[in-house]
Structures are given as C-alpha cells and as structure tokens.
Amino acid sequence: MAKTIIIIFLIILMTLFLIKFQDRAAEPVAVPVPDTTNYLRDVYNLDVFCVDCLDRIISDMADRYYFDRRLLIALIKVESVNFNIWAISHNKRCFGLMQVDTATAKDICVRYKIKYKSIINLLFNPYYNILIGCIHLAELRERTENNQVLYLTLYNVGEGNYRNNPQKYVYPDYKFVEKINTELKLMKGK
C-alpha cells in the first residue's frame, strides 16, 4: 500500500515537472545535440513518461550548469545502476539517480536556500537529486580547473576519501571514469 502511494505521488510530481518544462520556448542550438531521449528509451527500455521527464530535467540542468547532457546521462546511468531513482549506496549514505551524499545535500541546500523537510525524501525526487548533484559536480569542476577525470573521480569517491588515499583512485586503474567514457562512446553511436 505504501509503495502504491509513493508511486502515485511520484507520478503526480513528475507530471508537475513536465507541465513546468512544457512552457519553455525552444532555444536555438548552434551545435547539433544527440537525441538522448530515444537513447534512454531504446537502450534502457525506460517508460516513455519517465524518459521524457528525465530528459527534460537533465537537459535543463546541463544547460544551467554548462555540462554536456550526454555526460550527465552517462554519470546518472553509472551512479544509479541504470537509472534507478530508488538507488541507495552500499554504505547507505548516498541516494537517488546521482547518488548524492546526505551531508553534501544538506550543505548545498543551506548554501542555495533549498528548503526541505526530509533530506532523504528530497534525494529520491529526481529533479532535486539531479539539481543538487549538478551543483556539486559544477563546484568540483571549478575546484579542479575543469579536469574532467579528476572531478568525476572526486564526485564518485568524495573529496575526503581522495585526499586520504589519492593513489587508490588513479585513472585508468580506477574504473569509474572508464565506465562513464564507455557510456559516452555508446551514446555517440546513437
């Protein structure tokens, strides 16, 4: 019963997000953008409603924080194990599509004045999870002077873990970034 209520709540929430994003006028794009909506739908067999909603959120965040949207899709796919919005890390501290750490989320919510009642509920909301994840990723990108391998590694392992043992996370031995690159190569073929 509780799962049914949660699913209905999420459907209503996603519908509200779709309504919000439908009103946006399409902006001209100088560079051709791959159709990631079909990629998500065809390769991962995601529900059409879910794909459209996620694609709009991802596109919005990619534009807002100047990321290649394919990079965000690859990161979300790898972090959440195939777009599982209910994903929980093995240490039970990271949640949702972008596997956002609760402490990081609380810090970002305070600094960006994002109100919440329950940080866990907020992180299972795809919009807020991707928003907070993108803010964190953008901050890491700035701190690493746009070193993509380093900021993706820091995003995945955490800055404290990296500082304590940087040799453990050296690319290409550390496979997380390779997984992201593999997903990006798959998307370029679509």
Phi, psi and omega in degrees: 000315181296322179296321179297316179297318180296317180296316178298317178300316180295321179297316178298316180297316179294324177297318178298320178294319178300316179299318181298317184279341180294331183285348182287135176282142179290132179261143179295142181241129182286325182258136178298134182253129180295149180279087182286341178299311178295324178299312179298317183292312186285314186282320185255002178050039178283150178303141183303314180300314181297315181298311181299316180296311180298318181297321178293318179296312182297317179298317179299314182290324178297316178294315184296321185249013174058050174248151169292126185294334175295324177297316179296319179298315180297317180297314180296318180299314182288315183296320187260007183054075177068048170065039177275106182293344180262012184299137177230134182291165181298331179268005176061029179245347182240139190224152168081192186302318182258011177048057182279131177289140184298320180294318177297316180299315179299316180299313180295319179299322179292311183293328182256009177056046175266117183275144178205154174263319179227120182296326180294312178300321179298320183285342175272357174275117185305320181297308183290327178297313180291321177301307182295318178299318180291322176300312180297315180298319179295321177295319177295320178300317180294316181294332181262011180054045174068025176278098188299318179299316183289315182290329174291320177297312179299321179299317184285317186262342183092144183295322180296315178299318180295315180299321182289331185207067185296332181296332182292335188245034181277129177284139009266002180296324177279116194278351183301311182295325178297322177297318178298313181297323177297315178298320179296320178295321178298320180290328180294334178282348183266000000 
